[in-house]
């Protein structure tokens, strides 16, 4: 499995107030979208999320987002290595993802950019 990078997941109370700090820190503009009632801003290696407390409580359980070349390959390697697949793989607007719990109990999201597959 080829890991391409990781994104830090940060839940914030006020997305609009938080985005300018992270844009300056990362040196780029945030890509914004909504997903399941949560407003999201991706900037550099940061994924800022804001929304209803119940939604954020679920999102806080995921330690980080790991970009991989191929989610199907990640699924196979994770399963063969003792991870438990909690969700996915499923298609998203920008690729595919899955949620896995590692044997130590840490939960990660794995994503790729292979849209339309």
LINKANOR-V348171 format. One record per backbone hydrogen bond with DSSP energy under -0.5 kcal/mol. NH is the residue of the N-H (numbers start at 1). CO is the residue of the C=O. Records with the same first field share a line. If there is no record, write none. Layout:
NH=CO  CO
This chain:
3=1
4=2  67
5=67
7=65
8=45
9=63
10=8  47
12=10  49
18=14
19=15
20=16
21=18
22=18
23=19
24=20
25=21
26=22
27=23
28=23
31=42
32=30
33=40
35=38
38=35
39=50
40=33
41=48
42=31
43=41  46
46=43
47=8
48=41  46
49=10
50=39
52=37
56=52
57=53
58=54
59=55
60=56
61=58
62=59
63=61  107
64=107
65=7
66=109
67=5  65
68=111
69=2
74=70
75=71
76=72
77=73
78=74
79=75
80=76
81=77
82=79
83=78
84=101
85=83
86=84  99
87=99
89=97
90=97
92=95
95=92
96=112
97=90
98=110
99=87
100=108
101=84
102=100  106
105=102
108=100
109=64
110=98
111=66
112=96
115=113
117=114
